[in-house]
Amino acid sequence: PPPLGAPPPLGAPPPIGAPPPFGAPPPFGGPPLPGLPGLPGLPGLPFPGLGGAAAKKPTGRAPPKGLQMRGIQWTKIKGATLKKTVFSDIKVDDKKIKLDFALLDNLWCKPKPKKKEKKAKKVRDPNKPVKRSIIRFLEGMDDDGKKGRGANITLKACKKNAEQLRDIILSMQFAAGDKPEDVVQSLITIVPTEEHMKKFEENWKNCKYTTLDAKYFADGERLWYYCRKIPLVTVRCTQWEFKLKFVELCEDQYKHVLLLQDTFEGIDDNKNMFKVFELILAIGNYLNHGHKRNGNAEGFCLDIFDKLRGATANKPTSDDQKDNKIPDLGTEKYTLLMYLCDMVNKQYPELSDWAKIFENCSKCVKIKMEELQKDVLSIGTKVDNLKVQLKRMKEERVRMEEAEKQKAAKASSKKKKDNNKDDSKDDEKAEETWEEPPAPKDVFDEVMTVFLKEAEEASAKLRKTFEDTYKNCLSLAEKLGQKITDKFTLSNFWELLDEVKKFWDEAQGELKKIEDAKAKVKAKADAKAKKKADKERAKEKLNKKLPRRPSRDVLQEKGVLKTKKDIKAQNDRKKEYGEIAFQNLIDKQVEQEKKMNVGNPRLTRHQSLYVAQTRYKCAHCDFITTDMASMSGGDAHAHQCYASPYDKEMGKLSTQWFALGVRSDTCQFQHRGPCIAVHNKRDELKNMSAEEKKKLLKRPGTTEDLLANGSSKTLQSIATDGYDNSRLLHALDPEHAKKLTKKMRQEWKSAAEKSEDDFILSDKTFWDDVLSSDSSDSEDDANSVTMLMYAGQGKKSSSKKSHRDGATKRYNKHKKRKATTHKEDAAA
C-alpha cells in the first residue's frame, strides 16, 4: 500500500471515502461528479487527455460575428422519433439555399442595449418651501363618520371645488348646465350643521391650524373653513331648497283643490239631476201608494239607485195567457232602473246623459281630505318658518361681524409687537403666506326677503281656496241627503256618486243590447219578407207568361218535350241509320275500286279495314297518327313507341301494340286514362292560339272550314260507334259539304212538318244525290269527289286558284252564315 497521505497509483481503486480520479467512472454506480466532461456542471468542456466527449458543432449558417439573433422557440424532434418522420430524408445544404440573410440580420437581430444617461441630482433650493400633503379630517367630526364620508362622496359626484361651491352659496347663481335643485340638495349634504361647525372650531384650536394650513385642506375641509363666515349655512341651504320647490308644491295642491271645486260646481244645483230625482219620486210614490211607512215620500238617499238596480220585473207570460199578460222586454233581468232609463230616453231624451256630472267623482275618491289639508297647512308652516330663520340669520351675522372685528384687533396688536423685535431677523428666509380667494357678494337676505312676501300671499290664497272648497263639498253632501261623519267621509261620498254613474251607464248599456237584438231580429224578418215578396212577384210574372206558352201535349206532339223513353228510341234509330248510311258509302267506294282495278290482278281490300281506320294519340310518345287496327288481333294498333320510361330517356323505339281506349296491363308510364285515345281536330283546336285558328280558317278545303259553320254539327250527329265521323268530313270538299248540309236540312224540315222523329238516311238515293254531280255541276266538279275519296287516284280537276277563291268566299261569309244559323236555331 502507498504511504499515508500519498496518492494511489494509477489504475488502483481509490480508498474508501476518497473521490475517484479524473476520468474514472464512479465506484459502485454512484452519481457522477459535477464539472466532468459531458455531465451537468460543466457541459461541453472536455479536458484533453482525460477521455471526455467532444461538443457537437452547430448546424446551419452562422450569423455574422458580434451579432446575436432572436431565436425561435420551437420543439425539436430527435432520436428514434426523428427517423419515423419526413425530416429524416431532408438534408439542408446551406450553399444551395437562396435566402436574404442580410434582411434576416436586420429584422431579427437583438438590438444593442442603450446606455442609460445618469441624471444629475437635483439640488434642493433652500429658499423653496417644502411641499406639504393634503390635510383631511372631516370623517372625525362625528362618532360614526357618516357626515364626512357623505360630504366626500357628494363632492366627487358634483365635480366642483370648494371655491365654486362657496360662490354658489353666496351669489345663489348656477353655472350653465347645472340643475338648481340637485346642486342645492348636494350642498345640504356637504355643508356642516351647527353642531359640526362647533366641532370644526374645536379641532381648529386643538390642532393650532393657521390660515396657511387652510391652503392644504381638501375640498371638503376647505369648504367648511369658508362656511365659518356664513351664518347658519345648513338652514340657509334648506330654505333655499324650499324656495326652488315652492311653486311645484303649490301647483300639486291646487290640482287637487281645483278638481274638487270643479266637481262641486258641476253637481250643485244641476237641473237635469233634479228632474231625474223628480221622476224617481214619482215612480216610488206610485209603487208605495197607500203604504204607511214608505208612501208619500218627499226625498230619498242616493242609495236608491242601487235599490232600483236590484228591483227586477215579473217574468213575461206565455202567448196563451190572456189575463194579466206581461210583455217580453227582451231580457229576464229587466230592472226598475232600466225602466227609468227607458222612460228618460223616450220621454226626456235631453236627460239621457245627466250622469256625466259625476265623471270626476272617481278621481275625487283618491283624494284624502285629511292629507290634503295637512299638505296645504304645511306650506303655510314652512313660510312662517322661513320668516323666523331669516331673523335668526341676521342676528347670527351681527354676532359673527363683531367676533371678526375683535379678532382683527388682536391680530393688529400682535403685528406691532413683532415689528419691535431685533432687525437681525430680516436676513432669515421669508415665511410662506396664503390669502383666501375673493368671494362674491352675499345676496341671500335680499332674495329671500322678496320671496317671503310672495310666498306669504300664495300660501294664504291656497289656504283660503282649500277652506272654501272643503265647505262647499260638505254642503253638497248635506244637500244630497248625506251626512259626513268619521265613518262616512267625503271620499265615501264621492264613491257613492261614482256608483250612481256606473249604475246608470250599466242600465243604458243593457237597454242598448236589447235594442240591438230587436233591430237584428227585425232586419232578419224584413229580409225574409222581402225575399218572400220577390218570390211572389216572380211567380206572378211567370204566371202571366205561362198562358202564352203552348201546353205540354202540344210540345210533346211537336217533339220539343221528350221522355227518356223517346230519347232512347231516337238514339237507337240514329245509330241504326248511321250504320246503314256508312255501309252504303263503303259499298259505293268498293264498287268504285272494282271499276278502277279492272284488269289488275290485285284483290280489293276487305271493308273492315276501312271501318277500323282511326286517328289516335299515344300517351307515351305523344305521337298522333291515323292507323288501321288489326281486326284479328283484338282491335289493336301498332306503332313505333317506347316500351318503358327508361327507353324513352335513352331514345330507344320498338314496335308496341295497344288497344284503343284501354290502359295496358304492362304499362310502366305515369299517366291518366288509356295508353292511346281517339284524337280529332277539336283536340288540336283546344291548344291553338287565336292567330293559329285564324290562319287555319283561311286554308282551303280543310275540315276546319266545315267546323266553322253550323252544318258540321248536323254532319256529326250521324256518328256511330264503329266509324269516325271525321272521315266523312275529310272525304268531302266544301262544295259537296254545303250540298250535304242543305239536303239534310230539307229532309229534317220535311220530317218535322210530318211530325216524324227523324228522316231516314238509309235511302241510297240520298247519298247518290249528294255525292253525284247534277246538271249545274261540271264534269270536273263531279270527279273531284271521287278523287278525294279514293286517295287522289285519277285526274285532279280543281286547281289552286279555285281552292283559293272558294276559301276566300267561305271566310267572307263566315260571320253571316254563323248569324243565320243562330237565328234558325232560335226559331226552332
TAWO-V149645 format. One record per pair of residues at least 24 apart in sequence whose ideal C-beta (glycine too) atoms are under 10 Angstrom apart, sorted by the first residue. I is the first residue (numbers start at 1). J is the second residue. Records with the same first field share a line. If there is no record, write none. Layout:
I=J ; J
This chain:
21=50
22=47 ; 49 ; 50 ; 51 ; 52
23=47 ; 49 ; 50 ; 51 ; 52
24=50 ; 51
59=92 ; 94
60=92 ; 94 ; 97
61=92 ; 94 ; 95 ; 97 ; 99 ; 101 ; 104
62=94
63=101 ; 104 ; 105 ; 108 ; 109
64=101 ; 102 ; 105 ; 109
66=112
67=105 ; 106 ; 109 ; 110 ; 112
68=109 ; 110 ; 111 ; 112
69=104 ; 105 ; 107 ; 108 ; 109 ; 110
70=107 ; 108 ; 109 ; 110 ; 111
71=108 ; 110
72=108
126=429
127=429 ; 430
128=429 ; 432
129=212 ; 429 ; 430 ; 431 ; 432
130=432
131=216
132=212 ; 213 ; 215 ; 216 ; 432
133=216
134=216 ; 217 ; 218 ; 219 ; 221
135=207 ; 209 ; 213 ; 214 ; 215 ; 216 ; 217 ; 218 ; 221 ; 222
136=216 ; 217 ; 218 ; 219 ; 220 ; 221
137=200 ; 203 ; 204 ; 207 ; 209 ; 217 ; 218 ; 220 ; 221 ; 224
138=190 ; 192 ; 196 ; 200 ; 203 ; 217 ; 218 ; 219 ; 220 ; 221 ; 223 ; 224
139=220
140=199 ; 203
141=192 ; 193 ; 195 ; 196 ; 197 ; 198 ; 199 ; 200 ; 202 ; 203 ; 220 ; 221 ; 224
142=193 ; 195 ; 196 ; 199
147=189 ; 190 ; 192 ; 193 ; 195 ; 196 ; 199 ; 220
148=192 ; 196 ; 220 ; 221 ; 224
150=189 ; 190 ; 220
151=186 ; 189 ; 190 ; 191 ; 192 ; 196 ; 218 ; 219 ; 220 ; 221 ; 223 ; 224
152=190 ; 218 ; 219 ; 220 ; 221
153=189 ; 190 ; 220
154=185 ; 186 ; 187 ; 188 ; 189 ; 190 ; 220
155=186 ; 189 ; 190 ; 218 ; 219 ; 220 ; 223
156=219 ; 220
157=182 ; 186 ; 189
158=182 ; 183 ; 185 ; 186 ; 187 ; 189 ; 190
160=186 ; 187 ; 190 ; 219 ; 223
161=219 ; 222 ; 223
162=190 ; 214 ; 217 ; 218 ; 219 ; 220 ; 221 ; 222 ; 223 ; 224 ; 225 ; 226 ; 227 ; 437
163=219 ; 222 ; 223 ; 226 ; 436 ; 437 ; 438 ; 439
164=219 ; 223
165=190 ; 191 ; 219 ; 220 ; 222 ; 223 ; 226 ; 227
166=191 ; 222 ; 223 ; 225 ; 226 ; 227 ; 229 ; 230 ; 233 ; 436 ; 437 ; 439 ; 440
167=226 ; 437 ; 438 ; 439 ; 440
168=237 ; 240 ; 440
169=223 ; 226 ; 227 ; 230 ; 233 ; 236 ; 237 ; 240 ; 439 ; 440 ; 442 ; 444
170=226 ; 229 ; 230 ; 236 ; 439 ; 440 ; 441 ; 442 ; 443 ; 444
171=439 ; 440 ; 441 ; 442 ; 443 ; 444 ; 447
172=236 ; 240 ; 243 ; 440 ; 442 ; 443 ; 444 ; 446 ; 447 ; 448
173=440 ; 443
180=240 ; 241 ; 243 ; 244
181=240 ; 241 ; 244 ; 245 ; 248
183=237 ; 240 ; 244
184=237 ; 238 ; 240 ; 241 ; 242 ; 243 ; 244 ; 245
185=237 ; 241 ; 244
186=237
187=223 ; 233 ; 234 ; 236 ; 237 ; 238 ; 240 ; 241
188=233 ; 234 ; 236 ; 237 ; 238 ; 240 ; 241
189=237
190=219 ; 220 ; 223 ; 224 ; 227 ; 233 ; 234 ; 237
191=220 ; 223 ; 224 ; 226 ; 227 ; 230 ; 233 ; 234 ; 235 ; 236 ; 237 ; 238
192=220 ; 223 ; 224 ; 227 ; 228 ; 233 ; 234
193=232 ; 233 ; 234 ; 235
194=232 ; 233 ; 234 ; 235 ; 396
195=234
196=224 ; 227 ; 234
197=224 ; 227 ; 228 ; 230 ; 232 ; 233 ; 234
200=224 ; 225 ; 227 ; 228
201=228
204=228
210=433 ; 434
211=433 ; 434 ; 435 ; 436
212=431 ; 432 ; 433 ; 434 ; 435
213=434
214=434 ; 436
215=432 ; 433 ; 434 ; 435 ; 436
216=434
222=436
225=436
226=436 ; 437 ; 439
228=400 ; 404
229=397 ; 400 ; 401 ; 404 ; 436 ; 439 ; 442
230=393 ; 396 ; 397 ; 400 ; 439 ; 442 ; 444
231=392 ; 393 ; 394 ; 395 ; 396 ; 397 ; 398 ; 399 ; 400 ; 401 ; 442 ; 444
232=389 ; 390 ; 392 ; 393 ; 395 ; 396 ; 397
233=393
235=385 ; 386 ; 388 ; 389 ; 390 ; 392 ; 393 ; 396
236=389 ; 390 ; 393 ; 442 ; 444 ; 448
237=444
238=382 ; 385 ; 386 ; 389
239=382 ; 385 ; 386 ; 389 ; 390 ; 393 ; 444 ; 448 ; 451 ; 452
240=444 ; 447 ; 448 ; 451
242=379 ; 382 ; 383 ; 385 ; 386 ; 389 ; 448 ; 451 ; 455
243=386 ; 447 ; 448 ; 451 ; 452 ; 454 ; 455
245=382
246=379 ; 382 ; 383 ; 386 ; 451 ; 454 ; 455 ; 458 ; 459
247=454 ; 455 ; 458
249=375 ; 376 ; 378 ; 379 ; 382 ; 458 ; 459 ; 462
250=376 ; 379 ; 455 ; 458 ; 459 ; 461 ; 462
251=462
252=372 ; 375 ; 379
253=372 ; 373 ; 375 ; 376 ; 378 ; 379 ; 459 ; 462 ; 463 ; 465 ; 466
254=376 ; 458 ; 461 ; 462 ; 465 ; 466
255=367
256=363 ; 364 ; 366 ; 367 ; 368 ; 369 ; 371 ; 372 ; 375 ; 376 ; 466 ; 469
257=367 ; 372 ; 376 ; 462 ; 465 ; 466 ; 467 ; 468 ; 469 ; 470
258=465 ; 469
259=360 ; 363 ; 364 ; 366 ; 367 ; 469
260=360 ; 363 ; 364 ; 367 ; 369 ; 372 ; 465 ; 466 ; 469 ; 470 ; 472 ; 473 ; 476 ; 490 ; 494
261=465 ; 466 ; 468 ; 469 ; 472 ; 473
262=360 ; 364 ; 469
263=357 ; 358 ; 359 ; 360 ; 361 ; 363 ; 364 ; 367 ; 469 ; 472 ; 473 ; 476 ; 494 ; 497
264=360 ; 364 ; 468 ; 469 ; 471 ; 472 ; 473 ; 475 ; 476
265=357 ; 472 ; 476
266=356 ; 357 ; 358 ; 359 ; 360 ; 361
267=357 ; 358 ; 360 ; 361 ; 473 ; 476 ; 479 ; 480 ; 497
268=357 ; 472 ; 473 ; 475 ; 476 ; 479 ; 480
269=476 ; 479
270=354 ; 357
271=351 ; 354
272=344 ; 348 ; 350 ; 351 ; 352 ; 353 ; 354 ; 355 ; 356 ; 357
273=351 ; 354 ; 355 ; 357 ; 358 ; 480 ; 500
274=354
275=344 ; 348 ; 350 ; 351 ; 354
276=305 ; 340 ; 341 ; 344 ; 348 ; 351 ; 354 ; 355 ; 500 ; 504
277=302 ; 304 ; 480
279=340 ; 343 ; 344 ; 347 ; 348 ; 351
280=304 ; 305 ; 308 ; 336 ; 337 ; 340
282=343
283=308 ; 311 ; 336 ; 339 ; 340 ; 343
284=308 ; 336
287=311 ; 336
299=480 ; 481
300=481
301=480 ; 481 ; 482 ; 496
302=477 ; 480 ; 481 ; 482 ; 493 ; 496 ; 497 ; 499 ; 500
303=481 ; 482 ; 496 ; 499 ; 500
304=336 ; 337 ; 481 ; 500
305=337 ; 340 ; 355 ; 496 ; 497 ; 499 ; 500 ; 501 ; 502 ; 503 ; 504 ; 507
306=337 ; 496 ; 499 ; 500 ; 503
307=335 ; 336 ; 337
308=335 ; 336 ; 337 ; 338 ; 339 ; 340 ; 341 ; 503 ; 504 ; 507
309=335 ; 336 ; 337 ; 338 ; 499 ; 502 ; 503 ; 504 ; 506 ; 507
310=335 ; 336 ; 337
311=335 ; 336 ; 337 ; 338 ; 339
312=336 ; 338
313=338 ; 339
329=511 ; 514
330=510 ; 511 ; 513 ; 514 ; 515 ; 516 ; 517 ; 518 ; 521
331=510 ; 511 ; 513 ; 514 ; 517
333=510
334=507 ; 510 ; 511 ; 514
335=503 ; 506 ; 507 ; 510
336=507
337=503 ; 504 ; 506 ; 507 ; 508 ; 510
338=506 ; 507 ; 508 ; 509 ; 510 ; 511 ; 514
339=507 ; 511
340=504 ; 507
341=503 ; 504 ; 505 ; 506 ; 507 ; 508 ; 509 ; 510 ; 511 ; 512
342=507 ; 508 ; 511 ; 514 ; 515
344=504 ; 507 ; 508
345=508 ; 511 ; 512 ; 515
352=504 ; 508
353=504 ; 505 ; 508
354=501 ; 504
355=497 ; 500 ; 501 ; 502 ; 503 ; 504 ; 505 ; 507 ; 508
356=501 ; 504 ; 505
357=497 ; 500 ; 501
358=494 ; 496 ; 497 ; 498 ; 499 ; 500 ; 501 ; 502 ; 504 ; 505
359=498 ; 501
360=494 ; 497 ; 498
361=493 ; 494 ; 495 ; 496 ; 497 ; 498 ; 499 ; 500 ; 501 ; 502
362=494 ; 495 ; 497 ; 498 ; 499 ; 501 ; 502
363=494 ; 498
364=473 ; 490 ; 491 ; 493 ; 494 ; 495 ; 497 ; 498
365=490 ; 491 ; 492 ; 493 ; 494 ; 495 ; 496 ; 497 ; 498
366=491 ; 494
367=490 ; 491 ; 494
368=489 ; 490 ; 491
369=466 ; 469 ; 470 ; 473 ; 474 ; 484 ; 489 ; 490 ; 491
370=489 ; 490 ; 491
372=466 ; 469 ; 470 ; 490
373=463 ; 466 ; 467 ; 470
375=462 ; 466
376=459 ; 462 ; 463 ; 465 ; 466 ; 467 ; 470
377=459 ; 462 ; 463 ; 466
378=459
379=455 ; 458 ; 459 ; 462 ; 463
380=455 ; 456 ; 458 ; 459 ; 460 ; 462 ; 463
381=459
382=455 ; 459
383=451 ; 452 ; 454 ; 455 ; 456 ; 457 ; 458 ; 459 ; 460
384=452 ; 455 ; 456 ; 459
386=448 ; 449 ; 451 ; 452 ; 455 ; 456
387=448 ; 449 ; 452 ; 455 ; 456
389=448
390=444 ; 445 ; 448 ; 449 ; 451 ; 452
393=444 ; 445 ; 448
394=445
397=442 ; 444 ; 445
557=755
558=752 ; 755
559=751 ; 752 ; 755 ; 756 ; 757 ; 758
560=828
562=757
566=757
569=757
570=757 ; 758
573=757 ; 758 ; 760 ; 761
574=717 ; 718 ; 719 ; 720 ; 757 ; 758 ; 761
575=718 ; 719 ; 720 ; 721 ; 722
576=720 ; 760 ; 761 ; 762
577=718 ; 720 ; 758 ; 759 ; 760 ; 761 ; 762 ; 763
578=717 ; 718 ; 719 ; 720 ; 721 ; 722 ; 723 ; 725 ; 761 ; 762
579=718 ; 720 ; 721 ; 722 ; 723 ; 761 ; 762
580=720 ; 760 ; 761 ; 762 ; 763 ; 764
581=718 ; 720 ; 723 ; 728 ; 760 ; 761 ; 762 ; 763 ; 764 ; 766 ; 767
582=610 ; 611 ; 718 ; 719 ; 720 ; 722 ; 723 ; 725 ; 727 ; 728 ; 761 ; 767
583=607 ; 611 ; 722 ; 723 ; 762
584=761 ; 762 ; 763 ; 764 ; 766 ; 767 ; 768
585=610 ; 723 ; 727 ; 728 ; 731 ; 764 ; 767 ; 771 ; 789
586=610 ; 611 ; 723
587=764
588=764 ; 767 ; 768 ; 771 ; 789
589=731 ; 786 ; 789 ; 790
592=786 ; 789 ; 790 ; 793
593=790 ; 793
596=786 ; 790 ; 793 ; 794
597=793
606=631
608=632 ; 722
610=723 ; 727
611=720 ; 722 ; 723 ; 724 ; 727
612=637 ; 660 ; 722 ; 723 ; 724
613=723 ; 724 ; 727
614=660 ; 661 ; 676 ; 677 ; 678 ; 679 ; 723 ; 724 ; 726 ; 727
615=678 ; 679 ; 680 ; 681 ; 683 ; 724 ; 726 ; 727 ; 730
616=658 ; 660 ; 661 ; 674 ; 675 ; 676 ; 677 ; 678 ; 679 ; 680 ; 724
617=676 ; 677 ; 678 ; 679 ; 680 ; 683 ; 684
618=642 ; 656 ; 658 ; 674 ; 675 ; 676 ; 677 ; 679
619=658 ; 663 ; 667 ; 669 ; 670 ; 671 ; 672 ; 673 ; 674 ; 675 ; 676 ; 677
620=644 ; 645 ; 647 ; 648 ; 656 ; 658 ; 664 ; 667 ; 668 ; 669 ; 671 ; 675 ; 676
621=648 ; 653 ; 656 ; 669
623=676
624=679 ; 683 ; 684
625=676 ; 679
626=679 ; 724 ; 726 ; 727 ; 730
627=660 ; 676
629=657 ; 659 ; 660
630=657
633=657 ; 659
634=659 ; 662
635=659 ; 660 ; 661 ; 662
636=660 ; 662 ; 676
637=675 ; 676
639=676
641=675 ; 676
642=668 ; 669
643=667 ; 668
644=668 ; 669
645=669 ; 670
678=724 ; 726
679=726
680=707 ; 716 ; 724 ; 725 ; 726 ; 729
681=706 ; 707 ; 726 ; 729 ; 730
682=707 ; 716 ; 726
694=811
697=807 ; 810 ; 811 ; 814
698=804 ; 807 ; 808 ; 810 ; 811
699=803 ; 807 ; 811
700=733 ; 734 ; 798 ; 800 ; 802 ; 803 ; 804 ; 805 ; 806 ; 807 ; 808 ; 809 ; 810 ; 811
701=730 ; 732 ; 733 ; 734 ; 735 ; 737 ; 784 ; 788 ; 798 ; 802 ; 803 ; 806 ; 807 ; 810
702=729 ; 730 ; 734 ; 807
703=729 ; 730 ; 732 ; 737
704=729
705=729 ; 733 ; 734 ; 737 ; 738 ; 806 ; 807 ; 810 ; 811 ; 814
706=730 ; 732 ; 733 ; 734 ; 737 ; 738 ; 740 ; 741 ; 810
708=810 ; 811 ; 814 ; 815 ; 817 ; 818
709=734 ; 737 ; 738 ; 741 ; 810 ; 813 ; 814 ; 817 ; 818 ; 820 ; 821
710=741 ; 745 ; 817 ; 818 ; 820 ; 821 ; 822 ; 824 ; 825
711=737 ; 738 ; 740 ; 741 ; 742 ; 744 ; 745 ; 817 ; 821
712=737 ; 741
713=741 ; 821 ; 825
714=740 ; 741 ; 744 ; 745 ; 748 ; 821
715=740 ; 741 ; 744
717=744 ; 748 ; 758
718=744 ; 758 ; 761
727=789
728=789
730=788 ; 789
731=771 ; 785 ; 788 ; 789 ; 790
732=770 ; 771 ; 784 ; 785 ; 788 ; 789
733=781 ; 784 ; 785 ; 787 ; 788 ; 798 ; 803 ; 806
734=803 ; 806 ; 807 ; 809 ; 810
735=777 ; 781 ; 784 ; 785 ; 798 ; 802 ; 806
736=770 ; 771 ; 772 ; 773 ; 777 ; 781 ; 782 ; 784 ; 785 ; 788
737=770
738=810 ; 817
739=769 ; 770 ; 771 ; 774 ; 777
740=766 ; 767 ; 769 ; 770 ; 771
741=770
742=770
743=767 ; 769 ; 770
744=770
745=824
748=828
749=828
752=828
